[in-house]
């Protein structure tokens, strides 16, 4: 089943800057898709359109026009893991993770015991269960990124959107996040993530969409798209795809 269909998506910001120009591709349910491109390629704009933060036409989510989704229904189908988030209050990790259950609560409703169990399991999935009563202000940068991921896991959406999921992480936390995302993918979660890191795209994605200056350069399996020729065209600098000890490496 197609999870997402994008049909000639375009977007121009106020002032006339065109961020996306007639971008089309589709994502099958269970795929892991990397939106690969340099800074300013239109990657974050595409996520904003999928989330409904910017309005656009031509996006279909599980066979239904994106514009026809209500807020809670959309939250049960799409969850976002942002690069960072500003905290207005000093919630505990458990309280913060419970925000992921919002699409399932009635208006003015409070989380149930089942919601709490789901949130605790999400913290356990990212290795933060022993910190659940700590204030979020006590977290390191890497722990903060894991908490954002836990909140989205607790949301139990059908698609997980991630904006540069490893860009600010040290090597240990980078590998932890990749391991968590691989596990989610293997369990059937549909992933769509932006990155400028071709190595991450090849390691985590099944498919890659390459964006260059708002245009779709190519879309296909990672084996079809992540080639020396395509990467050099995308980044306008020589890049090579090789193998070290049986592992594909872009350098």
HELIX and SHEET records of a PDB file:
HELIX    1   1 UNK A   43  UNK A   50  1                                   8    
HELIX    2   2 UNK A   66  UNK A   68  5                                   3    
HELIX    3   3 UNK A   71  UNK A   77  1                                   7    
HELIX    4   4 UNK A   93  UNK A   98  1                                   6    
HELIX    5   5 UNK A   99  UNK A  104  5                                   6    
HELIX    6   6 UNK A  113  UNK A  125  1                                  13    
HELIX    7   7 UNK A  129  UNK A  131  5                                   3    
HELIX    8   8 UNK A  136  UNK A  138  5                                   3    
HELIX    9   9 UNK A  141  UNK A  155  1                                  15    
HELIX   10  10 UNK A  171  UNK A  186  1                                  16    
HELIX   11  11 UNK A  198  UNK A  204  1                                   7    
HELIX   12  12 UNK A  222  UNK A  225  1                                   4    
HELIX   13  13 UNK A  228  UNK A  235  1                                   8    
SHEET    1   A 4 UNK A  18  UNK A  28  0                                        
SHEET    2   A 4 UNK A   2  UNK A  12 -1                                        
SHEET    3   A 4 UNK A  59  UNK A  61 -1                                        
SHEET    4   A 4 UNK A  64  UNK A  65 -1                                        
SHEET    1   B 6 UNK A  78  UNK A  81  0                                        
SHEET    2   B 6 UNK A 159  UNK A 163  1                                        
SHEET    3   B 6 UNK A 190  UNK A 195  1                                        
SHEET    4   B 6 UNK A  32  UNK A  36  1                                        
SHEET    5   B 6 UNK A 207  UNK A 212  1                                        
SHEET    6   B 6 UNK A 215  UNK A 221 -1                                        
SHEET    1   C 2 UNK A 241  UNK A 244  0                                        
SHEET    2   C 2 UNK A 247  UNK A 250 -1                                        
END                                                                             
